[in-house]
């Protein structure tokens, strides 16, 4: 669905229809390159389960330390460049995130409204 190069390193982020984003390390050997799988989950019955919704938008922050993803499950997520989930934003988002975008020189996302 979507892909985006890291601003400073040989990393490629991709989003797909299997409710995952991936961070591909192009420098890793042997081919194919290694990757981190970023599973988009939702709470269902008190448990984390795959959302089964497409990941449709990606954006690295200005220095590449964070990756924002948007999914048809209605949530935006913030990941570290190592693939660790940092934050999930969704309570104040109505509908589906149609894009993910960082301000040009901001290292962290603004706080969610109401916090």
Buried (B, 14 or more C-beta within 10 A) or exposed (E): EBEBBBEEEEBBBBBBEBBBBBBBBBEEEEEEBEBBEBBBBBEEEEEEEBBBBBBBBBBBBBEBBBBBBBBBBBBBBBBEBEBEBBEBBBEEBEEBBEEBEBEEEEEEBEEBEEE
